[in-house]
Amino acid sequence: MTINRLGGLNPLDNIKTTQKAAVKSNVAPQADTISISDEAREMAEVYYLSEIAKETPDVRTDLVEQIKEKIKDPNYLNAAVLESTADKIMESFGI
């Protein structure tokens, strides 16, 4: 059975290699950089906006309550308000 040496024959070889490594480590390391593509930025923005949309309630109950209170007042519903509302509804249909 034969046992081979793991290191070199000269015991000082290990010292020389560690000194070389020490000299190289004195060099300032380069800063890491990262670049993000335009597509990734757009996807991040879409994701962010979709999360906001998920958190936003579908119905704004505070506005619904304000409108209910206005409708209860008999003086609020007059011809001008009804005509304006009808016009806005027709515009939304493109008529």
VMD Tcl script that draws the C-alpha trace (Angstrom):
set ca {
  {0.00 0.00 0.00}
  {1.31 3.46 -0.93}
  {0.46 6.78 0.67}
  {0.96 9.82 -1.50}
  {1.64 13.22 -0.03}
  {-1.11 15.79 -0.33}
  {1.19 18.79 -0.41}
  {4.37 19.53 -2.32}
  {7.72 18.01 -1.45}
  {9.05 21.25 -0.08}
  {7.34 22.25 3.22}
  {7.96 25.94 2.43}
  {5.69 25.77 -0.64}
  {2.61 26.08 1.57}
  {4.01 29.23 3.20}
  {4.76 30.81 -0.18}
  {1.22 30.23 -1.44}
  {-0.35 31.73 1.69}
  {1.89 34.79 1.34}
  {0.77 35.20 -2.28}
  {-2.84 34.98 -1.17}
  {-2.21 37.60 1.53}
  {-0.67 39.97 -1.01}
  {-3.62 39.53 -3.35}
  {-6.11 40.15 -0.52}
  {-4.65 43.64 0.05}
  {-6.18 44.70 -3.25}
  {-9.50 46.47 -2.74}
  {-12.34 44.19 -3.72}
  {-14.52 45.31 -6.59}
  {-18.02 46.40 -5.64}
  {-20.83 44.10 -6.68}
  {-23.29 45.55 -9.14}
  {-26.74 44.61 -10.23}
  {-28.73 45.75 -13.24}
  {-32.48 45.46 -13.61}
  {-34.08 45.32 -17.02}
  {-36.87 47.67 -18.03}
  {-39.21 44.69 -18.31}
  {-38.47 43.69 -14.71}
  {-39.14 47.25 -13.53}
  {-42.47 47.29 -15.36}
  {-43.41 43.92 -13.88}
  {-42.53 45.16 -10.39}
  {-44.71 48.24 -10.88}
  {-47.61 46.10 -12.12}
  {-47.21 43.81 -9.11}
  {-47.12 46.80 -6.73}
  {-50.25 48.33 -8.26}
  {-52.11 45.01 -8.21}
  {-51.33 44.63 -4.51}
  {-52.72 48.11 -3.85}
  {-55.84 47.22 -5.87}
  {-56.32 44.06 -3.79}
  {-56.17 46.05 -0.57}
  {-58.59 48.74 -1.75}
  {-62.24 48.02 -0.99}
  {-64.57 47.64 -3.97}
  {-67.21 49.92 -2.47}
  {-66.45 53.18 -0.72}
  {-69.03 52.96 2.01}
  {-68.32 56.49 3.24}
  {-69.40 57.94 -0.11}
  {-72.44 55.66 -0.30}
  {-73.58 56.89 3.13}
  {-73.12 60.54 2.08}
  {-75.25 60.00 -1.02}
  {-77.95 58.19 1.00}
  {-78.13 61.17 3.35}
  {-78.41 63.60 0.42}
  {-81.22 61.56 -1.17}
  {-83.20 61.62 2.08}
  {-83.40 65.42 1.77}
  {-86.46 66.16 -0.40}
  {-84.94 69.41 -1.72}
  {-81.85 67.62 -3.09}
  {-83.63 65.67 -5.83}
  {-84.77 68.36 -8.23}
  {-84.98 68.55 -12.02}
  {-81.40 69.87 -12.41}
  {-79.85 67.04 -10.39}
  {-81.90 64.39 -12.20}
  {-81.06 65.85 -15.62}
  {-77.33 66.06 -14.79}
  {-77.33 62.46 -13.56}
  {-79.16 61.24 -16.66}
  {-76.69 63.09 -18.90}
  {-73.72 61.50 -17.14}
  {-75.25 58.04 -17.47}
  {-75.86 58.56 -21.20}
  {-72.27 59.85 -21.68}
  {-70.91 56.73 -20.00}
  {-72.74 54.63 -22.61}
  {-71.29 56.80 -25.39}
  {-74.66 58.20 -26.44}
}
mol new
graphics top color blue
foreach p $ca { graphics top sphere $p radius 0.5 }
foreach p [lrange $ca 0 end-1] q [lrange $ca 1 end] { graphics top cylinder $p $q radius 0.2 }
display resetview
